[in-house]
Amino acid sequence: MIVVLIATCNRKDLVRRLLINLSSQTLVPNKVILIDSSDSNNLITKSALVGFKFEIVYKHSEKKINSSDAENQFSEKRPFFF
């Protein structure tokens, strides 16, 4: 199982491009976990997250977080795996 964890803030256009690029890879992820700490007027919309070959789990975080914070937040709820 391939899982990609993305932490982002105010970069909805770049995230959409990243998801499109991930979708065209030889090994497509099974799941993408997207932690969005964008301002309320810059959130990624649900319509931007549909139509991909993989499951997307979206979570908005009020607190500005970096990728290691996002990993810790996710790993507390899920067992570590490869």
N, C-alpha and C positions, 0 to 999 in steps of 0.2 A: 504494500500500500504506500502510495506517495502522497504526502500531505505537505502543503505549502502554507506557511504562516506569514502574513503580510501585516505590518503595522504602518499606518499612514495617517497623515494630518494635512488637510487642505490640498490634496493632490488627486482629486477625483478623475481628471482627464488622464493622468499618468497611470492610475490604477486600472482604468478601463483598458488602456493600451497594453499594460502588463498581462491582464487576463486574456486578452486576444492572443498575445504572444505565447502564453502558457498553453493555450488551447491548440496551437499549431506545432507544439513540440513533438518529437518522436515518442517520448514517454510522457504522456499527459497525466497530470496528477489526478488522484481519485477525489481529493478534497482540497479546497482552499479555505483557510480561515482568515478572515479579514477583520482586523481590529482598527476601527476608524475613530480617531480622536479629533476630527475636524470640527470647526465651528458650525453651529446649527444652520447657517446659511450656505454651507459648503459641503454638506453631507452627500455621500454617494447614494443615489436613488436606487430603489428596488429594480426599476426597469433596466438599469445599467448592469445588473447582476444576473440577468436571465439569458438563456440561449447558449450556455457553455457546456462542454462535454464532461464537466465535473461538478460535484456538489460544492456550493459556496455557503459557508457559515459566516454570517455578518453580525458584528457586535459593535455598537457605538459606545465609546468611553468618554465620559465627561473630562476625565483627567488626561492630560497630554502624556502619552507613553511612548517609549522607544521599543525596539524589537525585542530586547531582552525582558522588558516588563511584560510584553505581550506573551512571550513564551512562558514566563512564570505564571501568568494569569491562566493560561490554557492548561499548563501541565499540572496545576493544582487540582483540576477537575478530571483529568485524564491520565492514565498511566503512560509512562514514557515508552515509546516504541520506535522502531525503525521501519 
